[in-house]
Amino acid sequence: MRARKLSPLELAEEHIRRIEGLNPRLNALVDFDPERVREQARANELASGALAGLPVTVKSSIATAGYRCEIGSLVNQGHVPSRDATVVARLRAAGALILGTTNCPEYLMAYVTDNLLHGRTNNPWNLDYTPGGSSGGESAAIAAGMSAGGLGSDSGGSVRVPAHFTGICSLKPTPGRIPGEGHMPPCVGPFAFLGAIGPMARTIADVTVMFGALAGQDAIDPLSPPLALRTPSLDEVRRMKVGYFEDDGLVPVTPETRQAIADAAQALRNAEFDVRPFRPQALEPARKLWELFFVRCGAIFEEPLVRGREGELSPVYRDFLDRAHKAGPLTADEVLTGWAEADIIRGKLLEQMQEFPLLLCPVASVPAFRHDERSWMIDGQQVEYLDAMRYSQWWNLLAAPAAVVPVGRSPEGLPIGVQVVGRPFEDEIVLQTASVLDEAFGYVVPPIA
């Protein structure tokens, strides 16, 4: 497009055709109007900017003016924001075309994408499998080539698990590097450090371009730091020691997941990185604190939003609320003690990362699973749904940047991603390291596409 060999309208038409052909089977986009896309493309014929003419999608929990942003809930049916979230405004300012908004589980509280409002989203690798959640509509759309890239959000793995399940790349940035204003529900309280809006695309190069266009201080966000973009060289990043671990010693991963980590570690060694086995301490306390904040505090924030309309809630969301209720009422002492413990645990993890500034680990215990699956037998041990996702949850508590790159395959032929984790505010170092793995392995077109 920069060379004027392809116009924004021509590229938009290609994406419109793919959406019209594939979305009926995938159910990834929930608000899509081809004429609106064409109007944007015509208006952007001479646009400039890092994303000029690029057709993108936005998770329906991120305010996008003029588009349905219902957070997958009948409670919010028909909600159309009148103004953009800061990050969406930056997308438009960089020249991107908004194709539409994508499906998510109700109020984002699941690792699958299913709700009573729009139904279930399917994985382009196998329609009987989930694309993950909560940014599952985004990952399915991008993996299938219906979108060139997009925005998801992540408070417990929600851009990383879907990327892992569908064979694409993503970044959960350090909270504040990309503005969170305009996310629904708001990124406040513990979700201010647990959650972040993050870019998703088929390659780390594309994720990096999006990060560069979207990152930057938001003057009205108290967590947003005044950091300029950095461009660390590969030689600079190679001097940082990489620690890798295949499991946490408590919850096993599939043999193929273990192999993907080993293959990724070897690829980094081949690129002259210093890669050594290392499993951080304090991961289990971090997971328990994450659950306190995400599940129990999350329920406190969200239950008032649905009170009186419980009969309209999806089974997936009711499961989330049931888990919170079984833990009992959350006391002020528990919240304050947990908040203090979180700072202590984060300090311990950061102390260990002085020696290993980069970590390589699984995204989850399992690859994508069938829509109705919720537990797995691995190495003779029963692994439950939420426990399988612990490998992503730790880094939300740490507020650390973490990227996902596709590396391996399951026996069913499903993609397996690996996770590159860095210290808070070192997002560019994470992306540079992940780019080495993406060049060695990288995106494969799924069968449906």
Disulfide bonds with the S-S distance in Angstrom:
none
